[in-house]
Structure formats: C-alpha cells, structure tokens
Amino acid sequence: MIIFSATITLLVTALLGYLSKFKIKSSNDFITAGSGVGTFAATGSLMGAIIGGASTVGTAQLAYTRGYAAIWFILGLCTASILLSFVYGKLIEEKKVETLPQILEMGFGKKASVVAGIALSFGMFIHINGQVLACNALFSTVFNMQGLLVTIMVVVLLIAYVIFGGFWGGAMVGTLKMFLLYGTSMIAGGYILFKLNGISGIRHTLTDAYWYNLFNGGGISDLGAYLSTVVGVLATQNYFQTVMASKNKKVAYASGVITAALVLPIGIVCTLVGMFMRVNQPDIVPANAFPLFVVTYLPKTLAGITLATILISSLATAAGLTLGISTIFTRDLYKKGFCKTASDGQQMRFMRIVILLIGVLTVMITTLSKDSMILNFGFMSMMFRAVPIFIPVMVALYFNDRINPKVGVFAIALSPLASLLWIVLGFPMQTAVYIGMLISIIIFIFYGKIKSTNND
C-alpha cells in the first residue's frame, strides 16, 4: 500500500508538470511565467522552491544528532521568505531584470555580471546535490535501493520536472506540493503529540540540556548558519525569479508571508520527528530518521503519500535551482557573450542543454558524497550564494550613486575566496559567512570613500 499510494501521488504530480508545458509560449514564460502570476501561483512556486529535502529530511537528520538546534535552517527560510518582497519590491513593478547578475551589470558592468553568475551558479549547484541526497535517503528506506542507479533515477526525474514546464511547472507542482506537504506534516505532528505520546518520551529520555539548547553548536556558529540561510535565499536566482514573476508587490508580499507561515510548523514537526526517532531508534543512520518514521509509525496509505510528497519537495527545490542556473547561463552568458543574436528558440534549446549538463554533474558529485550530512550542503550552498551576491546587489540597488563601479568585481570575487580560505584554515564553516560579507563591506566602504573624495 505504501508503494501504491506513493506511485499514484508521483504520477499525478508528473502529469501536472507535463501539462504545464502547454503554458510555455516563449522563454519569458519558461523563466517567469510572463511576470503576471497571482498570490496562489506565486505562493505555490515559492513554497515549491524554498522547502525541499534539506528542509524536511535534512532537518530531521540534524535534530536526530543536535535536537532543537536543527530549527535554524527553517527559521532562516521563514525570515527570508518575508524579506524577499521588501528587498526586491522596487524591481517588481519595473519588470526590467530577470536575473540577479543583471542587477550587478547595471551597477558595476558586464565583468561583475559574469563573475557573479558563475559564483551564484556554483552555490546553487551545491544545494541541488543536497536535495538529491535527501531523495536517495527516501529510496534507500522505502525500496531498499542504493547506489548509482538510485541517483540516476532521481536526477532523471529532476530533469523531466524542469525541462518541460520551466517556471510554470514549478508553480503548478509547487501548489500541489504546498497542500500535500503541509497536510502530511501536520498529521505526522499529530501522531507524535497525541497517538505516540512522543513529547513525553523525548522529555524522559533526552534529559541533557544539550538537546534543547538552540546554540549547542556555539552561538556565533549557529547564528552564522541562520544568517547564511537568510541572505543566501535573498541572493538566490530561483527565489528572485519567483518574486519577479509576481503580478505586483502586494502579491509578492502575500506569497512570502503565507510561505513563512506554512514552512515554520513543517520545520517544527521535522525537528520533533528527528528527536522522536533518536529516542525510539537510536542506532539508525541519521539521514533515514524521517523516512523511517513515516514507514514505521504512520498508516500505510498516508505513509506512501508523505514519502512521495517529500520526494516531490526535494525534486521541486532542486528543479527551481536548476532553472535558476540555466537562466543565468542563458541570459547572462550565452545571449550577452557568446551569441548576442540568439533567437528565442535557440535560447530555449540552450537552457535545456544546460539543464541536462547539470543533471550529469549532479550524478557525479552526489555519488562521491553519499555519506554527507544533508544540511551541510544547504548551509554551504547558502553561504556561497550569500557572500558574493548579497552585499553587491544591495549596493547596486540602493547605494550605486556613491560607489565606484569598478569595485563590484573585486567584492564579488574576493569575498567568497576569503570565506573559502577561512574554511580551509579549519575554522567553522558556519562562521565563514561573517568573514566573506565583512570583506565585501570593507571593499565597498573603502572605494566609496575614494569616490567621494574624487568628487569633491
């Protein structure tokens, strides 16, 4: 019954993704649905992109080992969902840009755009691998399938998801996912609270204060993980695309608030699931905490739907990131650099080629990283998106008239190198975001003063 209900859920989702292709008439439809979606579709798209395997399976995995501290990733997602419309609200009405590198090009020139596009794509690609690892954990638990074959199956599903419908595929499937994920998560939470007496078991077994300390990884480090997530979302192409697809600022704001309201309880439930499994099955592989809970403790039909929903969540998030990377490579590198006269059809074909290449690289990287902590990919990805992009984009949007344009390339290129050096030297990964953003700010302030002096 688990396999049957999971298969039916996946087939319905796949059908929605396929039907979305009939809404695609141009590359603009593929990228932002013509920039005219309402609150319902915008929320579905943002929800589909922002919460996936790292947020669910990964949160339960981290809660299995660290307790309450697992919630930082979710808190970061909620905060960023609300901030998206405030940060980029002035661009929604203008409809002049499709990518974050285009903002940097307007402020700092073409070189800044190219460097930013490469850096941003690298950070997004890291997160795709985390989502695929989450999918692999589901297959391992439910079907007892592991290895290269599972990774290839997951990546093929990912490619099919995004290559047909683009943004519309994400919006339609994301809307279905929104209802399924929230519904199944609340039911799972209800089972822990009322049927399994899970809270009592957690309190009586996990008595050490460590499990309930939000800062058990170190205050600076945990806040760094939160900050990385917030600014990482704000500096990510597919989330930016969701905002730009909104009909107006009001729609963007509403979709962000609704998404945050839905994501928070899901994160709380996943944290409880991880701790519940620590109490009841203390010897399992942490990555399997969520899927094993579903298979073991939920009714079989509901278990199948829940597992399929988590799989869809992971695929939807990975698909959104893949679409974001392909958009950057097509609009900012291919069309402006290699083929300035490319037709709309040629751009669509190039986008799909990039998507296929991302799939191949994902298979290779994920196979080599099969035992990694899923949320490590999430935090690392957010950091490498946040550090080179966030401060430069804010400067380009709000302080461009005070800054020497030449500074953009230096800030974009040097700040992630500083963060990477910090990690290589053995310092905590979660604190590297402070170093990178500090370097970026120092560079802008220094060059800003030079420009002011020259103007005087």
N, C-alpha and C positions, 0 to 999 in steps of 0.2 A: 504493500500500500504506500510506503514511503516513496519508492521509486516511481510508482504510477502517478501520484499526486504531484511529485516534483517534475515529472516529464510533461504533464498537462500544463502546469504553470509556465514552464520554459517554452512550450510550443505556442501558447497564447502570446507570450512576450515577443517571441521571434516573429510571429505574424504581424504584431503591431509595428515592430521595427521594419519589416519588409514593406508594409503598406505605406509607411512614411515616405518611401522613395517617390511616391506619386505626387508629393507636395514639392518636390525639388524641380524647379524650372531653370535655375541659374546657380552660379557659385555663391551669390549672396544668400539665396535660400539655404544652401548647404551649410553656410557658415553661421548666419544669424537669423534665419527664417524671415529675411526681409525686414528685420528690425521692427516688427509690429505685433509681438505676442502679448497677450493679456496676462493677468495675475495667475490664472490657473496653470497655463502652459509654462510661464516663467518660473513658478514655484516648482513644478514638476521637473523642469530642466535643471534648476539649481540643486534641488534635492537629489536628483539622479547623479549629478556630478560631484556633489560635496560629501556624500556619505556612502562609503562602499565597504570593501572587505577590511581595510585598515581601521575603519571606524567601528566595525562590529566584531569580526573575528579577531582583529588586532587588539582592540580594547579589552576583550575577554582574556586574551592571551596575556596581556600586561597585568591585568587585575589578578590573574592566577599567580603571578610572581610578586606583585607590588601592592595589591589592594586598591584603596581609594585613589592613589596617585595616578591610576590609569585614566582618570577622567580628564586630564589636562588637554589631550588632543581634541576631545569633544568640546570642551569649553572654548578652545581656540576657534574651532569651526563655527560655533554659535556666534561668538563675537564678530568674527569676520563676515558672516552672512549678513548681519545687520549693517556693518560698516561699508559694505560694497557700494550701496546706492549713495551714501554720503560722499564717499571719496570720488566716485566717477559720475555723480549726478549731472555735473555741468556738461558732460560729453553726450549724455543720452539724447538730449534734445537736438544737439548739433548733427549727430549721425555722420561725422566726418572721418572717424577712425574705426578700424576693425580689429587691430592688434595693439598690444602694449608697446612693441617696438616702434610702431608708427608714432606714438606719443613722443618717444625719445628722439625719433628722427626730426620731428617738428622743433624740438627743443635744442638738440645737440648735433644734428646732422646724420648723414647716412651711415658713417662708420659706427656710431653709437648704436644705431638700429641693428646693424649686423651682429655686433658683439653681444648685444642684449638678447637677440633672437636665439643665438647659439647657447648662451648661458641659461636662458629660460627653458629652452627645449631640453637641455641636459637635466635640469631639476625636475621637470615634468616626467621625463623618461624614467627617472629613478622611482617615482611613485607608481608608475604603471607596473613595474616589477613587483612592488609590494602587493598590489591588487591581485596579480596572477598567483603569488604565493598563497594568498588567502583562498583563492579558488582551489588551488592544489590541496589545501588542508581539507576542504569540503569533500573533494573527490576521494581523498585518502580515507576519510572517516566513513563515508556512506557506501562507496563502491569498492573499498579496499584496493584502489588503483593508485599507483605512484609512478614517479619517474618521468622520462622524456615524453612518453605517449600522452600522459595527462596534460603536461604543459602545452604540447602542440594542440590538443583538443581545445583547451581554454583559449589559447591565442587565436585559433581559427574562429571560435565563437565571437571573440572580441572584434576581429577584423570584419566579420559579417555584420556585426551590430552597427558599426560606424560607417562602413563603406557604402551602404545602401542609402541611409537616410540622413547622414550628417546631423545637423542641429535638430531637425525635426524628429529624427529617430530618437535622439536623447530626450527630447521634450515629451514625446508620446509614451515611450517606455518608462521614462522617469516619473511620469504621472501615475502610471500603474504601480510602479515600484513604491511610490510615496504611500499609497494606501496599504499595499501589502506589507511593507517594512514596518510601518507604524502599528498596524493591526497585529501582526505576529509578535512584535516586540512587547506590546502591552499584554498580550496573552501569556507570553513567556514570563514576564514580570509578575503577573497574577498567579501563575503556578508556583513561583518561588515564594511569594508572600503568603499565599493562603492554602495551597494544597500541599506543598512540600515542607512547609514550616522552615524555609530556608534562612530567614533572618536570625531566628533563634539558634540554628545550627552554626551559623557563621560567628555569632557573638560568643557562643560557648566553646568553640574550637579555636578560632583565631583570636586569642586573648591578648596577644602582644600589641602594643600601641602602634607598632610599625605599620600594621595593615590599615589603620585608619588615619594615618598621617599623610596629608596631601603633599608634604615636602620630604618624603622619606628618601628621595634621591638627591637631596640637597636643595635648599631654597632657590639659589641662583640658577642651578641647573634646571629645575622643574619650571621655573618662571621663564627660562630661556626656551624651553620646549613649547610653552604656551605662546610666547612672543613669536617664535619661528612659525607656528601654525597660523596665527593671525595675519602677520604680514606676508606669509607665504601664499595664503589664499588671495589676499589683495593683489599679489604680484603674479598671479597665475592666469594664463591666457584663456582657458576654457571658462573660468568663473567670470572673467571680464567679458567674454563673449555672451554669457547668459544675461549680464546686466545690459549690454548694448543691444540685445535682442528685444528688450522690454519696450513697450509702446511709449512709455514716459517714465518720469522719475517716481511718480506715485506707484506705478506697477512694480518698479524695481524695489522700492522700499517695502511694499507689502509682501512681496515674494521673499525678501530677506528675513523679515520678522517671522513669517509663517515657517520658513525653513528652520530658523533657530529654535522656534517653539516645538517643532517636531523632532529635531535632532537631539536635544538635551535629554528627554526621557529615554530615548533609544540608547544613548550612551550610559545612562544610569543603569538601565536593565542589563546591558552587556557587562558592566562592571560587576553587578551582583552575580551574573552568571559565572564569571571567572572566579569569584571568591567562593561561590557555592560549590563549584567543581573542585576547588582546592581542598575544601572540607571533605567532600564525598568521594573524590577520585584523585588522591594526592600524587599518584605515580604516573599520570598520563603525560604525553607531550603537550606543553602549554598551548601550542597553536591549535590543538584539537579540542580545547575546552568548550568552545561554543558549539561546534557541530556535534560533539559527543553528548552535550547536554540536551540538544534538540532530539537526537536519535533515542536517547535513553529515557527521558522524562516526559516528553510531550506525546500526545496521541499521534498515531502513525500518519494519518492524513494531514494533520496540522504540521507535523514534522517535515513531511515532504514539501509542503508549500513554503515553510520557513526556510528550508535549505535552498530551495530554488530561488527564493527572494534574495537571500544573501548572495547567492551566485550572480543573480541579476545585478545586485547592488555593486558588486566588485567589477563586473563587466561594464556597467554604465559609467562608473567613475573612470575606469581605465580607458573607455571609449571616448569620454569627454577630453581626457588628457591627450589622447592620440589625435583627436580632431584639432585640438589647440596647437599641437606641434606641427601638424600638416598645414594648418592655416598660416602659421608663421613662416614656414619654409616656402609656401607658395606665394603669399602676398609680399613678404619682406625680402626674400632671397631670390626666388625664381623669377617673379614678374618684374621686380625692380633691378635685378642684377644680370641674370643670365638670358632672359627672354622678355624684353620690355614690350614686345608687340604680341605677347601670348594672348590668344583668344580665350573666351570664357570656357569653351570646351577643352582647350589644352590645359588650362589651369585645373579644371576638374580632374582630368586624367593624371596630372602631376600629383595632385593631392592624394589620389588613391594609390599611386605608386609609393609615395612617402608612407602611407598607412601600412602597406604591405611590408616595406623595409623595417618599420618599427616593430611589426609582428615578428619578423625573423630575428632581429636583435634581442627582443624580449625573451624568446625561446632560449637563446644562448645564455643571457645573463641570469635568468631565473633558474636554469638548470645548474649553474655554478653556485647559486645562493640558496639552495633548497632548505638549509637548516637555520636561516637567519631569522631574527625577530622581526615580525611584520611591521610593527610600528617604528622600528629603526629606519626602515625605508621611508615611512611617512615623515618623520621628523627631519631626516637628512634631506629629503626632497624639498620640504617646505623651506629649509634653511638656504639651499642653493637657488631657490626661486626668489626668496625674500631679499637676500643680501645684494645681488647685482641689480635688482629691478626696483624695489620699493622706494628707496630714497631718491634715486634718479627720476623716477616717474613723478613723485610728489613735487620735486624741484621743477621739473618740466611743466607741470600743470599750474603750480601756484607761485613759483619764485623765479621763473625763467628770465624776467627782465632784469634781474640783479646778478645773474651768474654768467661768467664767461662760457660760451657754448663749448669750447674745446675741453672743458673739464669733464663733460659727460662720459667720454670714452675711458678716461682714467678711472673714474669712480666705478663704472660698470665692470672694468677688467680687473682692477686691483683689489676691490673689496672681497670678492669670492676667493681670490688667491690667498688673502690674509686669513680668511676663515679656514681654508684648506690647510694652510701651514699650521694653524692653531691645533687642528685635529691631528695632523701628522706628528706634532711635537708631544702628543699624548694627553692633551687637555680634553675635558669632556666635550662630546660632540654638541650637546645641547647649549653650551655656552659660546660656541663659535659664532652664533648669530650676533652676539654683542660686539665681538671684535670686527666682523665684517661691516656692520652698519655704522659702527664708530669711525672706521676708516673712511667710509663713504661720506659721512657728515663732515669730518675734518677736511677732506679734499674740497668739498663744496664751499665750506666756510672760508678756507684759505683763498681759493680762486675768486670767491665773491668779493673779498676784501680788496684783492688786486684790481678787480674790475671797477669797484667803487673809486679806488684811488686814481685809476686811469681816467675815469670820467670827470673827476674833479679837476 
